[in-house]
Amino acid sequence: MSLAVNSPEFNNEVEVLVQRFPSLEESVLREILEKNNGHSGKTTRQIFKEYSEDPVVEESKREFEMKF
């Protein structure tokens, strides 16, 4: 499902990403989410890949992998 940019649902996903990845700028998270058509799973995987050297992202990835 694609989310319309700046829709309430899209903005809610941005807020979730901001909480999950506080070391990254909201504008960066918003841009990645937009490139992934509002798909939070694809966005999360892209963040894990592109920002793997960021300690906060690395910790979030470890927590994610433990859950799933």
C-alpha positions in Angstrom: 0.0 0.0 0.0 1.4 3.4 -1.0 0.8 6.3 1.4 0.2 9.8 0.0 3.0 12.1 1.1 2.0 14.4 4.0 -1.1 12.4 4.6 -1.9 11.7 8.3 -0.8 8.1 7.8 2.4 9.1 6.1 3.2 11.6 8.9 2.4 8.9 11.5 5.0 6.6 9.9 7.5 9.4 9.9 7.0 9.9 13.6 7.5 6.1 14.2 10.8 6.3 12.2 11.9 9.4 14.2 11.4 7.5 17.4 13.1 4.4 16.1 16.1 6.4 14.6 16.5 9.5 16.7 20.1 10.0 15.4 18.8 10.6 11.9 17.2 13.9 10.7 13.5 13.8 10.2 13.9 15.2 6.7 16.2 12.2 5.8 13.7 9.7 7.2 10.8 11.5 5.4 12.8 11.4 2.1 13.6 7.7 2.4 10.0 6.9 3.3 8.8 8.8 0.3 11.2 7.0 -2.0 9.7 3.7 -0.7 6.2 4.9 -1.4 5.3 5.1 2.3 6.3 1.4 3.0 7.8 1.4 6.5 9.3 -2.1 6.2 11.2 -1.2 3.0 12.3 2.1 4.5 13.6 0.4 7.7 15.6 -2.1 5.7 17.1 0.7 3.6 18.0 2.7 6.7 19.6 -0.5 8.2 21.7 -0.8 5.0 22.6 2.8 4.4 23.3 3.9 8.0 24.7 0.6 9.4 27.6 2.5 10.9 25.4 4.7 13.0 25.3 3.2 16.6 21.6 4.0 17.1 20.7 2.3 13.8 22.9 -0.7 14.6 21.2 -1.1 18.0 17.7 -0.8 16.4 18.7 -3.5 13.8 19.8 -5.8 16.6 16.5 -5.3 18.5 14.5 -5.8 15.3 16.4 -9.0 14.5 15.7 -10.4 18.0 12.0 -9.8 17.5 11.7 -11.4 14.1 
